Amino acid sequence: MSLNIAKSDKKRVVIVGGGFGGLKLANKLKKSGFQVVLIDKNNYHQFPPLIY
């Protein structure tokens, strides 16, 4: 399995799960000195109560 993650000298933070907590943490770390990698089994975020 190959991952499309850019090589960088920054320290890497890996977030497992793209729910509300994972997305909030990724947004908080966006302007930090870390390379943020978000791993989730789905490539979308779905909140079922808003589907109605």
PyMOL Python script that loads the backbone (N, CA, C, O; Angstrom):
from pymol import cmd

cmd.read_pdbstr("""\
ATOM      1  N   MET A   1       0.841  -1.180   0.000  1.00  0.00           N
ATOM      2  CA  MET A   1       0.000   0.000   0.000  1.00  0.00           C
ATOM      3  C   MET A   1       0.881   1.235   0.000  1.00  0.00           C
ATOM      4  O   MET A   1       1.796   1.342   0.817  1.00  0.00           O
ATOM      5  N   SER A   2       0.627   2.149  -0.883  1.00  0.00           N
ATOM      6  CA  SER A   2       1.427   3.366  -0.926  1.00  0.00           C
ATOM      7  C   SER A   2       0.569   4.553  -0.489  1.00  0.00           C
ATOM      8  O   SER A   2      -0.610   4.650  -0.829  1.00  0.00           O
ATOM      9  N   LEU A   3       1.186   5.441   0.263  1.00  0.00           N
ATOM     10  CA  LEU A   3       0.493   6.632   0.752  1.00  0.00           C
ATOM     11  C   LEU A   3       1.047   7.858   0.058  1.00  0.00           C
ATOM     12  O   LEU A   3       2.244   7.935  -0.220  1.00  0.00           O
ATOM     13  N   ASN A   4       0.193   8.803  -0.219  1.00  0.00           N
ATOM     14  CA  ASN A   4       0.587  10.031  -0.885  1.00  0.00           C
ATOM     15  C   ASN A   4       0.820  11.127   0.164  1.00  0.00           C
ATOM     16  O   ASN A   4       0.053  12.085   0.258  1.00  0.00           O
ATOM     17  N   ILE A   5       1.896  10.967   0.951  1.00  0.00           N
ATOM     18  CA  ILE A   5       2.235  11.920   2.004  1.00  0.00           C
ATOM     19  C   ILE A   5       3.565  12.562   1.632  1.00  0.00           C
ATOM     20  O   ILE A   5       4.570  11.882   1.427  1.00  0.00           O
ATOM     21  N   ALA A   6       3.544  13.870   1.550  1.00  0.00           N
ATOM     22  CA  ALA A   6       4.763  14.593   1.159  1.00  0.00           C
ATOM     23  C   ALA A   6       5.843  14.472   2.227  1.00  0.00           C
ATOM     24  O   ALA A   6       5.556  14.520   3.423  1.00  0.00           O
ATOM     25  N   LYS A   7       7.077  14.316   1.787  1.00  0.00           N
ATOM     26  CA  LYS A   7       8.200  14.272   2.723  1.00  0.00           C
ATOM     27  C   LYS A   7       8.466  15.689   3.209  1.00  0.00           C
ATOM     28  O   LYS A   7       8.389  16.651   2.445  1.00  0.00           O
ATOM     29  N   SER A   8       8.783  15.798   4.506  1.00  0.00           N
ATOM     30  CA  SER A   8       8.988  17.107   5.101  1.00  0.00           C
ATOM     31  C   SER A   8       9.915  16.975   6.296  1.00  0.00           C
ATOM     32  O   SER A   8      10.040  15.902   6.886  1.00  0.00           O
ATOM     33  N   ASP A   9      10.564  18.081   6.646  1.00  0.00           N
ATOM     34  CA  ASP A   9      11.412  18.095   7.836  1.00  0.00           C
ATOM     35  C   ASP A   9      10.601  18.356   9.102  1.00  0.00           C
ATOM     36  O   ASP A   9      11.119  18.242  10.213  1.00  0.00           O
ATOM     37  N   LYS A  10       9.330  18.704   8.931  1.00  0.00           N
ATOM     38  CA  LYS A  10       8.470  18.969  10.085  1.00  0.00           C
ATOM     39  C   LYS A  10       8.149  17.666  10.813  1.00  0.00           C
ATOM     40  O   LYS A  10       8.142  16.590  10.215  1.00  0.00           O
ATOM     41  N   LYS A  11       7.885  17.781  12.111  1.00  0.00           N
ATOM     42  CA  LYS A  11       7.402  16.619  12.852  1.00  0.00           C
ATOM     43  C   LYS A  11       5.975  16.344  12.395  1.00  0.00           C
ATOM     44  O   LYS A  11       5.235  17.265  12.050  1.00  0.00           O
ATOM     45  N   ARG A  12       5.601  15.076  12.396  1.00  0.00           N
ATOM     46  CA  ARG A  12       4.313  14.655  11.857  1.00  0.00           C
ATOM     47  C   ARG A  12       3.354  14.266  12.974  1.00  0.00           C
ATOM     48  O   ARG A  12       3.724  13.560  13.913  1.00  0.00           O
ATOM     49  N   VAL A  13       2.117  14.736  12.859  1.00  0.00           N
ATOM     50  CA  VAL A  13       1.032  14.333  13.743  1.00  0.00           C
ATOM     51  C   VAL A  13       0.054  13.530  12.901  1.00  0.00           C
ATOM     52  O   VAL A  13      -0.424  14.014  11.875  1.00  0.00           O
ATOM     53  N   VAL A  14      -0.246  12.308  13.326  1.00  0.00           N
ATOM     54  CA  VAL A  14      -1.186  11.449  12.605  1.00  0.00           C
ATOM     55  C   VAL A  14      -2.475  11.382  13.409  1.00  0.00           C
ATOM     56  O   VAL A  14      -2.469  10.967  14.568  1.00  0.00           O
ATOM     57  N   ILE A  15      -3.574  11.786  12.799  1.00  0.00           N
ATOM     58  CA  ILE A  15      -4.887  11.760  13.434  1.00  0.00           C
ATOM     59  C   ILE A  15      -5.666  10.625  12.801  1.00  0.00           C
ATOM     60  O   ILE A  15      -5.857  10.597  11.585  1.00  0.00           O
ATOM     61  N   VAL A  16      -6.119   9.682  13.627  1.00  0.00           N
ATOM     62  CA  VAL A  16      -6.879   8.537  13.130  1.00  0.00           C
ATOM     63  C   VAL A  16      -8.353   8.800  13.399  1.00  0.00           C
ATOM     64  O   VAL A  16      -8.785   8.846  14.551  1.00  0.00           O
ATOM     65  N   GLY A  17      -9.115   8.971  12.337  1.00  0.00           N
ATOM     66  CA  GLY A  17     -10.544   9.216  12.459  1.00  0.00           C
ATOM     67  C   GLY A  17     -10.893  10.636  12.063  1.00  0.00           C
ATOM     68  O   GLY A  17     -10.333  11.597  12.591  1.00  0.00           O
ATOM     69  N   GLY A  18     -11.816  10.759  11.138  1.00  0.00           N
ATOM     70  CA  GLY A  18     -12.213  12.069  10.645  1.00  0.00           C
ATOM     71  C   GLY A  18     -13.573  12.504  11.136  1.00  0.00           C
ATOM     72  O   GLY A  18     -14.315  13.163  10.408  1.00  0.00           O
ATOM     73  N   GLY A  19     -13.912  12.143  12.369  1.00  0.00           N
ATOM     74  CA  GLY A  19     -15.168  12.619  12.956  1.00  0.00           C
ATOM     75  C   GLY A  19     -15.012  14.055  13.411  1.00  0.00           C
ATOM     76  O   GLY A  19     -14.088  14.753  12.995  1.00  0.00           O
ATOM     77  N   PHE A  20     -15.926  14.494  14.272  1.00  0.00           N
ATOM     78  CA  PHE A  20     -15.881  15.879  14.744  1.00  0.00           C
ATOM     79  C   PHE A  20     -14.582  16.176  15.485  1.00  0.00           C
ATOM     80  O   PHE A  20     -13.990  17.238  15.290  1.00  0.00           O
ATOM     81  N   GLY A  21     -14.133  15.255  16.330  1.00  0.00           N
ATOM     82  CA  GLY A  21     -12.897  15.471  17.092  1.00  0.00           C
ATOM     83  C   GLY A  21     -11.673  15.529  16.203  1.00  0.00           C
ATOM     84  O   GLY A  21     -10.822  16.400  16.381  1.00  0.00           O
ATOM     85  N   GLY A  22     -11.567  14.612  15.242  1.00  0.00           N
ATOM     86  CA  GLY A  22     -10.423  14.578  14.342  1.00  0.00           C
ATOM     87  C   GLY A  22     -10.343  15.813  13.461  1.00  0.00           C
ATOM     88  O   GLY A  22      -9.262  16.360  13.246  1.00  0.00           O
ATOM     89  N   LEU A  23     -11.488  16.252  12.951  1.00  0.00           N
ATOM     90  CA  LEU A  23     -11.503  17.444  12.097  1.00  0.00           C
ATOM     91  C   LEU A  23     -11.191  18.708  12.889  1.00  0.00           C
ATOM     92  O   LEU A  23     -10.495  19.597  12.398  1.00  0.00           O
ATOM     93  N   LYS A  24     -11.705  18.788  14.113  1.00  0.00           N
ATOM     94  CA  LYS A  24     -11.434  19.961  14.957  1.00  0.00           C
ATOM     95  C   LYS A  24      -9.936  20.046  15.275  1.00  0.00           C
ATOM     96  O   LYS A  24      -9.339  21.120  15.196  1.00  0.00           O
ATOM     97  N   LEU A  25      -9.335  18.906  15.634  1.00  0.00           N
ATOM     98  CA  LEU A  25      -7.906  18.887  15.938  1.00  0.00           C
ATOM     99  C   LEU A  25      -7.076  19.235  14.699  1.00  0.00           C
ATOM    100  O   LEU A  25      -6.100  19.979  14.799  1.00  0.00           O
ATOM    101  N   ALA A  26      -7.454  18.707  13.545  1.00  0.00           N
ATOM    102  CA  ALA A  26      -6.722  19.010  12.312  1.00  0.00           C
ATOM    103  C   ALA A  26      -6.780  20.501  11.999  1.00  0.00           C
ATOM    104  O   ALA A  26      -5.780  21.085  11.583  1.00  0.00           O
ATOM    105  N   ASN A  27      -7.937  21.118  12.194  1.00  0.00           N
ATOM    106  CA  ASN A  27      -8.055  22.563  11.955  1.00  0.00           C
ATOM    107  C   ASN A  27      -7.238  23.367  12.953  1.00  0.00           C
ATOM    108  O   ASN A  27      -6.648  24.382  12.582  1.00  0.00           O
ATOM    109  N   LYS A  28      -7.189  22.939  14.216  1.00  0.00           N
ATOM    110  CA  LYS A  28      -6.395  23.648  15.229  1.00  0.00           C
ATOM    111  C   LYS A  28      -4.906  23.577  14.910  1.00  0.00           C
ATOM    112  O   LYS A  28      -4.171  24.531  15.166  1.00  0.00           O
ATOM    113  N   LEU A  29      -4.455  22.449  14.352  1.00  0.00           N
ATOM    114  CA  LEU A  29      -3.032  22.244  14.066  1.00  0.00           C
ATOM    115  C   LEU A  29      -2.630  22.753  12.677  1.00  0.00           C
ATOM    116  O   LEU A  29      -1.469  22.632  12.288  1.00  0.00           O
ATOM    117  N   LYS A  30      -3.576  23.317  11.933  1.00  0.00           N
ATOM    118  CA  LYS A  30      -3.302  23.729  10.551  1.00  0.00           C
ATOM    119  C   LYS A  30      -2.144  24.728  10.464  1.00  0.00           C
ATOM    120  O   LYS A  30      -1.316  24.620   9.560  1.00  0.00           O
ATOM    121  N   LYS A  31      -2.069  25.683  11.372  1.00  0.00           N
ATOM    122  CA  LYS A  31      -1.029  26.709  11.312  1.00  0.00           C
ATOM    123  C   LYS A  31       0.103  26.442  12.295  1.00  0.00           C
ATOM    124  O   LYS A  31       0.896  27.338  12.587  1.00  0.00           O
ATOM    125  N   SER A  32       0.185  25.231  12.801  1.00  0.00           N
ATOM    126  CA  SER A  32       1.265  24.876  13.721  1.00  0.00           C
ATOM    127  C   SER A  32       2.499  24.466  12.921  1.00  0.00           C
ATOM    128  O   SER A  32       2.485  24.497  11.691  1.00  0.00           O
ATOM    129  N   GLY A  33       3.536  24.092  13.605  1.00  0.00           N
ATOM    130  CA  GLY A  33       4.764  23.677  12.935  1.00  0.00           C
ATOM    131  C   GLY A  33       4.792  22.196  12.616  1.00  0.00           C
ATOM    132  O   GLY A  33       5.861  21.644  12.355  1.00  0.00           O
ATOM    133  N   PHE A  34       3.633  21.534  12.630  1.00  0.00           N
ATOM    134  CA  PHE A  34       3.557  20.103  12.391  1.00  0.00           C
ATOM    135  C   PHE A  34       3.000  19.808  11.004  1.00  0.00           C
ATOM    136  O   PHE A  34       2.259  20.603  10.426  1.00  0.00           O
ATOM    137  N   GLN A  35       3.378  18.644  10.490  1.00  0.00           N
ATOM    138  CA  GLN A  35       2.746  18.127   9.286  1.00  0.00           C
ATOM    139  C   GLN A  35       1.578  17.273   9.768  1.00  0.00           C
ATOM    140  O   GLN A  35       1.784  16.281  10.468  1.00  0.00           O
ATOM    141  N   VAL A  36       0.366  17.645   9.403  1.00  0.00           N
ATOM    142  CA  VAL A  36      -0.839  16.964   9.889  1.00  0.00           C
ATOM    143  C   VAL A  36      -1.282  15.941   8.851  1.00  0.00           C
ATOM    144  O   VAL A  36      -1.464  16.269   7.679  1.00  0.00           O
ATOM    145  N   VAL A  37      -1.453  14.690   9.299  1.00  0.00           N
ATOM    146  CA  VAL A  37      -1.938  13.615   8.439  1.00  0.00           C
ATOM    147  C   VAL A  37      -3.215  13.071   9.073  1.00  0.00           C
ATOM    148  O   VAL A  37      -3.193  12.571  10.197  1.00  0.00           O
ATOM    149  N   LEU A  38      -4.326  13.173   8.345  1.00  0.00           N
ATOM    150  CA  LEU A  38      -5.619  12.686   8.824  1.00  0.00           C
ATOM    151  C   LEU A  38      -5.948  11.397   8.084  1.00  0.00           C
ATOM    152  O   LEU A  38      -6.010  11.374   6.855  1.00  0.00           O
ATOM    153  N   ILE A  39      -6.157  10.327   8.841  1.00  0.00           N
ATOM    154  CA  ILE A  39      -6.466   9.022   8.252  1.00  0.00           C
ATOM    155  C   ILE A  39      -7.878   8.635   8.646  1.00  0.00           C
ATOM    156  O   ILE A  39      -8.223   8.631   9.827  1.00  0.00           O
ATOM    157  N   ASP A  40      -8.695   8.309   7.653  1.00  0.00           N
ATOM    158  CA  ASP A  40     -10.066   7.877   7.895  1.00  0.00           C
ATOM    159  C   ASP A  40     -10.442   6.874   6.819  1.00  0.00           C
ATOM    160  O   ASP A  40      -9.927   6.942   5.702  1.00  0.00           O
ATOM    161  N   LYS A  41     -11.329   5.947   7.139  1.00  0.00           N
ATOM    162  CA  LYS A  41     -11.709   4.940   6.154  1.00  0.00           C
ATOM    163  C   LYS A  41     -12.608   5.517   5.066  1.00  0.00           C
ATOM    164  O   LYS A  41     -12.708   4.942   3.982  1.00  0.00           O
ATOM    165  N   ASN A  42     -13.265   6.647   5.340  1.00  0.00           N
ATOM    166  CA  ASN A  42     -14.112   7.319   4.344  1.00  0.00           C
ATOM    167  C   ASN A  42     -13.435   8.593   3.872  1.00  0.00           C
ATOM    168  O   ASN A  42     -12.677   9.209   4.622  1.00  0.00           O
ATOM    169  N   ASN A  43     -13.699   8.991   2.640  1.00  0.00           N
ATOM    170  CA  ASN A  43     -13.114  10.220   2.121  1.00  0.00           C
ATOM    171  C   ASN A  43     -14.120  11.372   2.163  1.00  0.00           C
ATOM    172  O   ASN A  43     -14.029  12.310   1.373  1.00  0.00           O
ATOM    173  N   TYR A  44     -15.083  11.294   3.094  1.00  0.00           N
ATOM    174  CA  TYR A  44     -16.073  12.347   3.257  1.00  0.00           C
ATOM    175  C   TYR A  44     -16.456  12.428   4.735  1.00  0.00           C
ATOM    176  O   TYR A  44     -16.178  11.507   5.503  1.00  0.00           O
ATOM    177  N   HIS A  45     -17.091  13.527   5.127  1.00  0.00           N
ATOM    178  CA  HIS A  45     -17.608  13.683   6.492  1.00  0.00           C
ATOM    179  C   HIS A  45     -19.117  13.796   6.389  1.00  0.00           C
ATOM    180  O   HIS A  45     -19.631  14.662   5.681  1.00  0.00           O
ATOM    181  N   GLN A  46     -19.831  12.923   7.094  1.00  0.00           N
ATOM    182  CA  GLN A  46     -21.279  12.881   7.007  1.00  0.00           C
ATOM    183  C   GLN A  46     -21.879  13.009   8.400  1.00  0.00           C
ATOM    184  O   GLN A  46     -21.485  12.292   9.319  1.00  0.00           O
ATOM    185  N   PHE A  47     -22.823  13.914   8.553  1.00  0.00           N
ATOM    186  CA  PHE A  47     -23.540  14.096   9.809  1.00  0.00           C
ATOM    187  C   PHE A  47     -25.012  13.755   9.536  1.00  0.00           C
ATOM    188  O   PHE A  47     -25.749  14.608   9.040  1.00  0.00           O
ATOM    189  N   PRO A  48     -25.460  12.516   9.850  1.00  0.00           N
ATOM    190  CA  PRO A  48     -26.788  12.044   9.458  1.00  0.00           C
ATOM    191  C   PRO A  48     -27.973  12.948   9.810  1.00  0.00           C
ATOM    192  O   PRO A  48     -28.891  13.032   8.994  1.00  0.00           O
ATOM    193  N   PRO A  49     -28.028  13.637  10.969  1.00  0.00           N
ATOM    194  CA  PRO A  49     -29.208  14.475  11.222  1.00  0.00           C
ATOM    195  C   PRO A  49     -29.401  15.603  10.207  1.00  0.00           C
ATOM    196  O   PRO A  49     -30.512  16.122  10.091  1.00  0.00           O
ATOM    197  N   LEU A  50     -28.375  15.994   9.478  1.00  0.00           N
ATOM    198  CA  LEU A  50     -28.528  17.064   8.497  1.00  0.00           C
ATOM    199  C   LEU A  50     -28.969  16.553   7.127  1.00  0.00           C
ATOM    200  O   LEU A  50     -29.144  17.344   6.200  1.00  0.00           O
ATOM    201  N   ILE A  51     -29.151  15.242   6.990  1.00  0.00           N
ATOM    202  CA  ILE A  51     -29.544  14.671   5.692  1.00  0.00           C
ATOM    203  C   ILE A  51     -31.036  14.849   5.422  1.00  0.00           C
ATOM    204  O   ILE A  51     -31.447  14.845   4.262  1.00  0.00           O
ATOM    205  N   TYR A  52     -31.843  15.001   6.446  1.00  0.00           N
ATOM    206  CA  TYR A  52     -33.304  15.073   6.285  1.00  0.00           C
ATOM    207  C   TYR A  52     -33.714  16.140   5.333  1.00  0.00           C
ATOM    208  O   TYR A  52     -34.906  16.326   5.090  1.00  0.00           O
TER     209      TYR A  52
END
""", "prot")
cmd.dss("prot")
cmd.show_as("cartoon", "prot")
cmd.util.cbc("prot")
cmd.orient("prot")
